[in-house]
Amino acid sequence: MQGYPAPVELDREVAATLRDTGLVSVVPAHGDAWAILPAGKVGAVQIDDLLVRVKPKEKVGLSKLLFLLGYAKAPGFRSDDVIADEFEGLFPALAESLARHSEWALERGPLNGYVHVEETLRTVRGRIRVGDQMTRRPGLLLPLEVSYDDYTSDVAENQILRAALRIIMHVPRLSEPLLARLAHLYSKLDGVSALNHGAPLPVWTESRINDHYVPALRLSEIILRTMSAEAGVGHRSVASFVVNMATVFEDFVATALREALEPRPGLTEWQYEAFMDEAEPGYSSSDRVRMYVDVVHSVQGRPAMIFDAKYKAASASGAYPNADHYQMLAYCTSLGVPCAWLVYAGAGEPRVRRIRNSDVSVVEFPLDLSREPEALLMRVAELAGRAASTAGYRSTSRP
């Protein structure tokens, strides 16, 4: 979608479903016509034959978008974890990518591992949980409260993969051959526990044993966090992939900066809590002017570098909102740091703004999301290097 398109005719039920996905705003126009307007999100929604897409303002295809999403959660995420790269075919691309990675993961059969189990049995297995036995069944010998380690395929990795396959199989209008492949993969995980919708994903750790699962797991977690697909909602099939690009950009910048600053002395924190005003006797901290800085790198416990990520477009003259600079001045004043870095999504070169009647400078540092992932990470490393140089800290190896 670009600009404000002309109203379109939609069934009221379809309009309500589209609105509920959060991808766009759906406003009544006249008669059965509705105005569909951007709502600050990107992605796609498919309701039967209706497909609505909202693209990022930069030239960010599917693989780059998922790279930003994936890297923010796991710095090892690679752009080739997505096989297809056509934003117009987002759902088929995601389904094809998940199918191929799952085929590689399950080529030797489902992963097995040890899982700690606690249950009630009439025979001894493992060890008896004496405390539970006495509390639940005082004076009774049977049944027994026992615990043991079971070697099973019902492990976190398979639970995540099965849940992602289940969602992607409900996407409408996928090809029959692709659906057959997905169904075959799903059947290989028969007996694996289903994850409840909205529940936290089980934790897994990358290792030599599950290395062949990793690409499928990274993609599966993105699908589970950003997608929904249901069959039969109001007799319609609905699939949605909705992403808040502002959040994605902020999370990516924070993670990439933490990685880039790792070799340098100090500690990198995001959503760093600070106060604009001094503490007053008799007042609690809840009465103070509280601020949360996107990224702060401290050395020996003192803030040394400040970064704030903004997913905003520059004006026609190339300027960014004044309020962003006011905000950075407040951060610098409160934390006693002479330079702050405003990281914007866009092309261009850095620009330094020196604040009048103060020692504070604000640097506008564009980050072009249309770059390839490797170039994008190098740009963040350049940002970290410039900030460290300005702050007077050079790269050193940690003990």
Protein Blocks (a to p, Z undefined) as FASTA:
>chain_A
ZZjaddddddfklmmmmmmnomaccddfehjbccdddehiacdddehjbccddddfbdcd
fklmmmmmmmmmomkbcfklpmbdcfklmmmmmmmmmmmmmmmmmmnopadddddddddd
fbdehjadfklmmmmmghiabdcddddddddfkbfklmmmmmmmmmmmmpghiafklmmm
mmmmmmmmgoiacddehiacddddddfklmmmmmmmmmmmmmmmmgccdehiahiacddd
dddfklmmmmmmmmmmmmmmmmpgcjddehiacdfbdcdehiafklpccdddfbacdeeh
iafbdcddddddddfkopacfklmmmmmmmmmmnopabdcdddededdddddddehiabd
cddddddfkbcfklmmmmmmmmmmmmmmmnopacdddZZ
